[in-house]
Amino acid sequence: MPLIVMCGIPLSGKSYLTQKINNYFIEKDLKPIIITDEIKLNEYKRNNLYMNSNIEKQMRSWLKSQVERYLNSDNLVIMDAKNYIKGFRYELYCSSKERYLLLTLNLKIIINTY
């Protein structure tokens, strides 16, 4: 199954949309695996994590290893993290492409506030 990478600024609705996608695939009798950065954010404290580039690099490495652990033909993996570095997203793309598991989705979300 493919890899879905959520990316965006904090509080932009990534986790909410991830849950919606998760529910959709559960209704289709698939069980997605969600990889999130919340574990490491709580471990290092959010502000400390992004102020120290070495710790941030370790977090990206951990996220990539988690994705690669579950990325195979039987799993649908959803990565819910900031993923703001283009090179990191490209590494994930290459990992999924190596395993012939590529799904490209271009979503445009319009939020109306009244």
TINU-756788 format. One record per residue: x, y, z of N, C-alpha, C, O in turn; residue in three letters; residue number from 1. Coordinates in steps of 0.05 Angstrom, whole numbers. Layout:
+--------+--------+--------+--------+--------+--------+--------+--------+--------+--------+--------+--------+------+------+
!    n.X !    n.Y !    n.Z !   ca.X !   ca.Y !   ca.Z !    c.X !    c.Y !    c.Z !    o.X !    o.Y !    o.Z ! resn ! resi !
+--------+--------+--------+--------+--------+--------+--------+--------+--------+--------+--------+--------+------+------+
!      X !      Y !      Z !      X !      Y !      Z !      X !      Y !      Z !      X !      Y !      Z !  ALA !  NUM !
...
+--------+--------+--------+--------+--------+--------+--------+--------+--------+--------+--------+--------+------+------+
# end
This chain:
+--------+--------+--------+--------+--------+--------+--------+--------+--------+--------+--------+--------+------+------+
!    n.X !    n.Y !    n.Z !   ca.X !   ca.Y !   ca.Z !    c.X !    c.Y !    c.Z !    o.X !    o.Y !    o.Z ! resn ! resi !
+--------+--------+--------+--------+--------+--------+--------+--------+--------+--------+--------+--------+------+------+
!     17 !    -24 !      0 !      0 !      0 !      0 !     18 !     25 !      0 !     42 !     23 !      6 !  MET !    1 !
!      6 !     47 !     -6 !     22 !     72 !     -9 !     28 !     86 !     17 !     19 !     78 !     39 !  PRO !    2 !
!     43 !    107 !     14 !     50 !    125 !     35 !     36 !    152 !     31 !     38 !    163 !      9 !  LEU !    3 !
!     23 !    162 !     51 !     10 !    188 !     49 !     26 !    206 !     69 !     27 !    200 !     93 !  ILE !    4 !
!     37 !    228 !     59 !     52 !    246 !     76 !     37 !    272 !     79 !     31 !    286 !     60 !  VAL !    5 !
!     29 !    278 !    104 !     16 !    303 !    110 !     37 !    324 !    116 !     57 !    318 !    129 !  MET !    6 !
!     34 !    348 !    105 !     53 !    369 !    111 !     38 !    395 !    114 !     18 !    400 !    100 !  CYS !    7 !
!     49 !    412 !    131 !     37 !    439 !    135 !     47 !    451 !    161 !     61 !    438 !    176 !  GLY !    8 !
!     40 !    475 !    165 !     48 !    489 !    189 !     33 !    478 !    213 !     12 !    466 !    210 !  ILE !    9 !
!     43 !    483 !    237 !     28 !    474 !    261 !      0 !    486 !    262 !     -4 !    509 !    254 !  PRO !   10 !
!    -19 !    471 !    272 !    -47 !    478 !    276 !    -61 !    485 !    249 !    -79 !    501 !    249 !  LEU !   11 !
!    -52 !    472 !    228 !    -65 !    476 !    202 !    -86 !    455 !    196 !    -99 !    456 !    175 !  SER !   12 !
!    -89 !    435 !    213 !   -109 !    415 !    209 !    -99 !    388 !    198 !   -114 !    372 !    189 !  GLY !   13 !
!    -72 !    384 !    200 !    -61 !    359 !    190 !    -71 !    335 !    205 !    -80 !    315 !    193 !  LYS !   14 !
!    -71 !    336 !    231 !    -81 !    313 !    247 !   -110 !    308 !    243 !   -119 !    285 !    243 !  SER !   15 !
!   -126 !    330 !    241 !   -155 !    327 !    236 !   -159 !    313 !    209 !   -175 !    294 !    207 !  TYR !   16 !
!   -145 !    322 !    188 !   -148 !    310 !    162 !   -138 !    281 !    162 !   -149 !    264 !    149 !  LEU !   17 !
!   -117 !    276 !    177 !   -106 !    249 !    180 !   -127 !    230 !    191 !   -131 !    208 !    182 !  THR !   18 !
!   -142 !    239 !    212 !   -163 !    223 !    224 !   -186 !    218 !    204 !   -197 !    196 !    203 !  GLN !   19 !
!   -192 !    239 !    188 !   -213 !    235 !    168 !   -205 !    214 !    147 !   -221 !    197 !    139 !  LYS !   20 !
!   -180 !    216 !    138 !   -169 !    196 !    118 !   -169 !    169 !    131 !   -176 !    149 !    118 !  ILE !   21 !
!   -160 !    167 !    156 !   -159 !    142 !    171 !   -187 !    130 !    172 !   -190 !    106 !    166 !  ASN !   22 !
!   -207 !    145 !    179 !   -235 !    135 !    181 !   -245 !    126 !    154 !   -259 !    106 !    152 !  ASN !   23 !
!   -238 !    140 !    133 !   -246 !    132 !    106 !   -235 !    105 !     99 !   -250 !     88 !     89 !  TYR !   24 !
!   -209 !    100 !    104 !   -197 !     75 !     97 !   -207 !     52 !    115 !   -208 !     29 !    106 !  PHE !   25 !
!   -213 !     58 !    140 !   -225 !     38 !    158 !   -252 !     29 !    147 !   -258 !      5 !    149 !  ILE !   26 !
!   -267 !     47 !    137 !   -293 !     40 !    125 !   -290 !     22 !    100 !   -307 !      6 !     94 !  GLU !   27 !
!   -267 !     25 !     87 !   -261 !      8 !     63 !   -246 !    -17 !     71 !   -235 !    -31 !     54 !  LYS !   28 !
!   -247 !    -24 !     97 !   -235 !    -49 !    108 !   -204 !    -49 !    105 !   -193 !    -70 !    102 !  ASP !   29 !
!   -192 !    -26 !    107 !   -163 !    -24 !    108 !   -156 !    -12 !    135 !   -171 !      4 !    146 !  LEU !   30 !
!   -134 !    -20 !    146 !   -125 !     -9 !    172 !    -99 !      7 !    167 !    -77 !     -5 !    167 !  LYS !   31 !
!   -101 !     33 !    164 !    -77 !     49 !    161 !    -60 !     50 !    186 !    -70 !     48 !    208 !  PRO !   32 !
!    -34 !     54 !    182 !    -16 !     58 !    204 !     -9 !     87 !    204 !      1 !     98 !    184 !  ILE !   33 !
!    -13 !    101 !    226 !     -8 !    129 !    228 !     19 !    133 !    243 !     22 !    125 !    266 !  ILE !   34 !
!     38 !    146 !    230 !     63 !    154 !    242 !     61 !    184 !    249 !     57 !    200 !    231 !  ILE !   35 !
!     64 !    191 !    274 !     61 !    219 !    282 !     86 !    228 !    297 !    100 !    211 !    309 !  THR !   36 !
!     91 !    254 !    297 !    114 !    265 !    311 !    107 !    272 !    340 !    124 !    283 !    354 !  ASP !   37 !
!     82 !    267 !    349 !     74 !    275 !    376 !     90 !    262 !    398 !     96 !    274 !    418 !  GLU !   38 !
!     99 !    237 !    393 !    115 !    222 !    413 !    141 !    238 !    419 !    147 !    242 !    442 !  ILE !   39 !
!    155 !    245 !    398 !    180 !    259 !    401 !    176 !    288 !    411 !    192 !    298 !    426 !  LYS !   40 !
!    155 !    300 !    402 !    149 !    328 !    410 !    144 !    329 !    440 !    153 !    347 !    454 !  LEU !   41 !
!    131 !    309 !    451 !    126 !    308 !    480 !    151 !    301 !    495 !    156 !    310 !    517 !  ASN !   42 !
!    168 !    284 !    483 !    192 !    275 !    496 !    213 !    298 !    498 !    225 !    301 !    519 !  GLU !   43 !
!    215 !    314 !    477 !    236 !    335 !    477 !    225 !    363 !    484 !    240 !    382 !    486 !  TYR !   44 !
!    199 !    366 !    486 !    186 !    392 !    490 !    188 !    407 !    463 !    210 !    410 !    452 !  LYS !   45 !
!    166 !    416 !    453 !    164 !    428 !    427 !    185 !    451 !    422 !    199 !    450 !    402 !  ARG !   46 !
!    187 !    470 !    440 !    205 !    492 !    436 !    234 !    484 !    435 !    249 !    494 !    419 !  ASN !   47 !
!    242 !    465 !    452 !    269 !    456 !    453 !    276 !    441 !    427 !    299 !    443 !    417 !  ASN !   48 !
!    257 !    426 !    417 !    262 !    410 !    393 !    270 !    427 !    369 !    290 !    421 !    356 !  LEU !   49 !
!    256 !    448 !    364 !    261 !    464 !    340 !    282 !    485 !    344 !    290 !    498 !    325 !  TYR !   50 !
!    292 !    488 !    369 !    314 !    506 !    374 !    341 !    492 !    371 !    362 !    506 !    369 !  MET !   51 !
!    341 !    466 !    371 !    365 !    450 !    370 !    364 !    433 !    344 !    349 !    414 !    342 !  ASN !   52 !
!    381 !    440 !    325 !    380 !    427 !    299 !    388 !    398 !    301 !    378 !    381 !    285 !  SER !   53 !
!    406 !    390 !    320 !    414 !    362 !    322 !    390 !    345 !    332 !    386 !    323 !    322 !  ASN !   54 !
!    375 !    355 !    351 !    352 !    340 !    361 !    331 !    338 !    339 !    318 !    317 !    336 !  ILE !   55 !
!    327 !    360 !    324 !    308 !    360 !    302 !    316 !    339 !    281 !    299 !    325 !    270 !  GLU !   56 !
!    341 !    338 !    275 !    351 !    318 !    256 !    346 !    290 !    266 !    339 !    272 !    250 !  LYS !   57 !
!    351 !    285 !    292 !    345 !    259 !    303 !    315 !    252 !    301 !    308 !    229 !    295 !  GLN !   58 !
!    298 !    272 !    304 !    269 !    266 !    302 !    262 !    259 !    273 !    247 !    240 !    269 !  MET !   59 !
!    273 !    273 !    254 !    268 !    266 !    226 !    278 !    238 !    219 !    265 !    223 !    205 !  ARG !   60 !
!    301 !    231 !    230 !    312 !    204 !    226 !    294 !    183 !    238 !    289 !    162 !    226 !  SER !   61 !
!    284 !    189 !    262 !    265 !    170 !    275 !    240 !    167 !    259 !    230 !    145 !    255 !  TRP !   62 !
!    229 !    189 !    249 !    204 !    188 !    233 !    209 !    171 !    208 !    192 !    155 !    201 !  LEU !   63 !
!    231 !    176 !    194 !    237 !    161 !    170 !    240 !    131 !    176 !    230 !    115 !    160 !  LYS !   64 !
!    253 !    124 !    198 !    256 !     96 !    204 !    229 !     83 !    211 !    225 !     60 !    204 !  SER !   65 !
!    212 !     98 !    224 !    185 !     88 !    230 !    169 !     83 !    204 !    156 !     62 !    201 !  GLN !   66 !
!    171 !    102 !    185 !    157 !     98 !    160 !    168 !     74 !    145 !    152 !     58 !    135 !  VAL !   67 !
!    194 !     72 !    143 !    206 !     50 !    128 !    201 !     23 !    141 !    200 !      3 !    127 !  GLU !   68 !
!    197 !     23 !    167 !    191 !     -2 !    182 !    164 !    -14 !    172 !    162 !    -38 !    169 !  ARG !   69 !
!    145 !      4 !    169 !    118 !     -6 !    162 !    111 !     -5 !    132 !     90 !    -14 !    124 !  TYR !   70 !
!    129 !      7 !    116 !    123 !     10 !     88 !    127 !    -16 !     73 !    150 !    -24 !     67 !  LEU !   71 !
!    106 !    -29 !     67 !    107 !    -53 !     50 !     81 !    -56 !     35 !     64 !    -38 !     37 !  ASN !   72 !
!     78 !    -77 !     20 !     54 !    -80 !      3 !     29 !    -85 !     19 !      7 !    -83 !      7 !  SER !   73 !
!     30 !    -91 !     44 !      6 !    -97 !     60 !     -4 !    -73 !     76 !    -27 !    -73 !     85 !  ASP !   74 !
!     12 !    -53 !     79 !      5 !    -30 !     97 !      0 !     -4 !     82 !     13 !      2 !     62 !  ASN !   75 !
!    -19 !     11 !     92 !    -23 !     38 !     84 !    -12 !     55 !    106 !    -22 !     54 !    129 !  LEU !   76 !
!      9 !     71 !    100 !     22 !     87 !    121 !     15 !    117 !    117 !     17 !    127 !     94 !  VAL !   77 !
!      6 !    130 !    138 !      0 !    158 !    138 !     20 !    171 !    157 !     20 !    165 !    180 !  ILE !   78 !
!     36 !    190 !    147 !     55 !    204 !    164 !     44 !    232 !    170 !     40 !    249 !    152 !  MET !   79 !
!     39 !    236 !    196 !     27 !    261 !    205 !     48 !    276 !    221 !     52 !    272 !    245 !  ASP !   80 !
!     62 !    294 !    207 !     83 !    311 !    220 !     85 !    337 !    203 !     72 !    339 !    183 !  ALA !   81 !
!    102 !    355 !    213 !    105 !    380 !    198 !    115 !    376 !    170 !    104 !    387 !    151 !  LYS !   82 !
!    136 !    360 !    167 !    148 !    352 !    141 !    152 !    377 !    124 !    146 !    377 !    100 !  ASN !   83 !
!    163 !    398 !    135 !    167 !    423 !    121 !    192 !    424 !    105 !    196 !    443 !     89 !  TYR !   84 !
!    210 !    405 !    107 !    235 !    405 !     92 !    231 !    389 !     67 !    225 !    365 !     68 !  ILE !   85 !
!    234 !    402 !     44 !    229 !    389 !     19 !    247 !    365 !     14 !    238 !    345 !      4 !  LYS !   86 !
!    272 !    366 !     22 !    290 !    344 !     19 !    281 !    319 !     35 !    285 !    297 !     26 !  GLY !   87 !
!    270 !    324 !     58 !    260 !    302 !     75 !    236 !    289 !     61 !    234 !    264 !     60 !  PHE !   88 !
!    218 !    305 !     51 !    195 !    294 !     36 !    204 !    278 !     12 !    193 !    258 !      5 !  ARG !   89 !
!    225 !    288 !     -1 !    236 !    273 !    -25 !    248 !    247 !    -16 !    245 !    227 !    -31 !  TYR !   90 !
!    262 !    246 !      6 !    272 !    220 !     16 !    250 !    200 !     21 !    252 !    177 !     14 !  GLU !   91 !
!    228 !    210 !     33 !    205 !    192 !     37 !    193 !    183 !     11 !    185 !    160 !      8 !  LEU !   92 !
!    192 !    201 !     -8 !    182 !    194 !    -35 !    199 !    172 !    -47 !    189 !    153 !    -58 !  TYR !   93 !
!    226 !    175 !    -45 !    244 !    155 !    -56 !    241 !    128 !    -42 !    242 !    107 !    -55 !  CYS !   94 !
!    237 !    129 !    -16 !    233 !    104 !     -1 !    208 !     89 !    -10 !    208 !     65 !    -14 !  SER !   95 !
!    187 !    104 !    -15 !    162 !     91 !    -24 !    165 !     82 !    -53 !    154 !     61 !    -60 !  SER !   96 !
!    179 !     97 !    -69 !    183 !     90 !    -97 !    200 !     65 !    -99 !    195 !     48 !   -117 !  LYS !   97 !
!    220 !     62 !    -82 !    236 !     38 !    -82 !    220 !     13 !    -78 !    226 !     -9 !    -88 !  GLU !   98 !
!    199 !     16 !    -63 !    182 !     -7 !    -56 !    158 !     -9 !    -75 !    139 !    -24 !    -71 !  ARG !   99 !
!    158 !      8 !    -96 !    136 !      8 !   -116 !    109 !     14 !   -103 !     89 !      3 !   -111 !  TYR !  100 !
!    109 !     32 !    -84 !     85 !     39 !    -69 !     80 !     68 !    -71 !     84 !     82 !    -51 !  LEU !  101 !
!     72 !     78 !    -93 !     70 !    107 !    -96 !     41 !    115 !   -102 !     29 !    105 !   -120 !  LEU !  102 !
!     31 !    134 !    -87 !      5 !    146 !    -91 !      9 !    176 !    -88 !     17 !    185 !    -66 !  LEU !  103 !
!      3 !    191 !   -108 !      6 !    220 !   -106 !    -21 !    233 !   -105 !    -38 !    229 !   -122 !  THR !  104 !
!    -26 !    248 !    -83 !    -51 !    262 !    -80 !    -45 !    292 !    -78 !    -28 !    300 !    -62 !  LEU !  105 !
!    -58 !    307 !    -93 !    -56 !    336 !    -91 !    -83 !    346 !    -81 !   -103 !    345 !    -96 !  ASN !  106 !
!    -84 !    355 !    -56 !   -109 !    364 !    -44 !   -107 !    393 !    -39 !    -87 !    404 !    -30 !  LEU !  107 !
!   -129 !    407 !    -46 !   -131 !    435 !    -39 !   -154 !    437 !    -20 !   -177 !    431 !    -27 !  LYS !  108 !
!   -149 !    447 !      4 !   -169 !    449 !     24 !   -176 !    479 !     28 !   -158 !    495 !     33 !  ILE !  109 !
!   -201 !    485 !     25 !   -210 !    512 !     29 !   -227 !    513 !     54 !   -247 !    499 !     56 !  ILE !  110 !
!   -219 !    529 !     73 !   -234 !    531 !     98 !   -247 !    558 !     98 !   -234 !    579 !     97 !  ILE !  111 !
!   -273 !    558 !    100 !   -288 !    583 !    102 !   -294 !    589 !    131 !   -304 !    572 !    146 !  ASN !  112 !
!   -287 !    613 !    139 !   -293 !    621 !    166 !   -313 !    645 !    164 !   -309 !    663 !    149 !  THR !  113 !
!   -333 !    643 !    180 !   -354 !    664 !    179 !   -355 !    678 !    206 !   -371 !    696 !    209 !  TYR !  114 !
+--------+--------+--------+--------+--------+--------+--------+--------+--------+--------+--------+--------+------+------+
# end
